[in-house]
Amino acid sequence: MNFISTLLAAKGVDFAPIIAPVLEVINALLWPCIAIVGAVGTIYCVFLGIKISKADEQNSREKAKKDLIGAIIGFLIIFILIVALKIAMPILEEWVKAQIA
């Protein structure tokens, strides 16, 4: 047994009623977060695309292009991390249950 399990067993504390709703809220918020990130990312990338097309000078076009590339990379990273958390939630739930037991 590790230190936390030993401490919880000695105290007789049952964290299951506290942890279960927290895990449910996190799990329920992940799909809306994916939708929000996708929508905001799409709108922002369209805005930057319009900015590129309206740019008159080469410098402003290059800056808008760099901004668009950065936005796409950033939104992809956020999207991938949220999906990874969604996939990892059952594993995390089992780990928490194992730590409590």
N, C-alpha and C positions, 0 to 999 in steps of 0.2 A: 504493500500500500504506500502511496505517496503521502506527503505531508497534509495536503488538503483533505484527502479522504480520511486520514486518521483524525484530523481535527474535527471534521463534520461528524464522524462516527462517535467521537467522544462527547460532543455536544448534543447529539441527537437531533440536529437541525434538518428539517425537510424542506429543501429548496424547490422541489418539483412544482408546487403551486405558484411559485414566483417565476420560475424559468419558462414554464410552458406557455403562458400568455406572451412573454417577450419573444419567444421563438415564433409563435403564431403571427405576431405583428410584423416581425422582420420578413417572414415568408410571404405574408399578404402584401407587403409593400414592394416586393421585388418586381412583380410584373408591371405595376404602374410606373415604377422607376425606369424600366426598359422602354416603355411606351413614351415617357416624357423625354428621355435622353434621345430616342430616335426622332421624335418630332422636333425638338429644339435643334438637334444636330442638322436635320434636313433643312429647316427654315434658315438657320444661320449659314449653311453652305450655299443655299440658293441666293441669299443676300450677298455673300462674298462673290459668287459667280456673276451676279448682276454688277457688282462693284468692279470686277475685272473687265466686263464688257463695256462699261461706261468710262473706263479710265482713258484719259487722253494722252498722258505722258507715259513713257516707258518705265520710269521709276515708280510711279503709282501703280502701274500694272504689275510690276514685279513684287511690290509690297503686298498687294492684294492676293497675288498668287501664293506667296509665302504664308500669308494668313490663312488662306484656304487649305493649303497642305497641312499646316499646324492644326487647324480645326478638325479636319478629317481624321488625322492621327489621334488627336485628343479624344474625340467622340468614339472612335473605334476602341481605344483603350478602356474608356469608361464602360462602354457597352459589353466588352469582353469580360471585364471584371464583375459586372452585375450578373451576367449569365453564369460565370464561374461560381459566384456566390449562390446563385439559385441551384446549381447542380450540387454544390457542396453542402447545402443545408441539411439533407438527410444524414450525411456523415457527421456534421457538427452536432446534430441532435443526438445521435447515438453516442458521440464522445461525451457530451454533457451528461447524458443519462448514466454512462459508465462511471463518470467522476462522482456523481451523486451517490450511486449505489455502493 
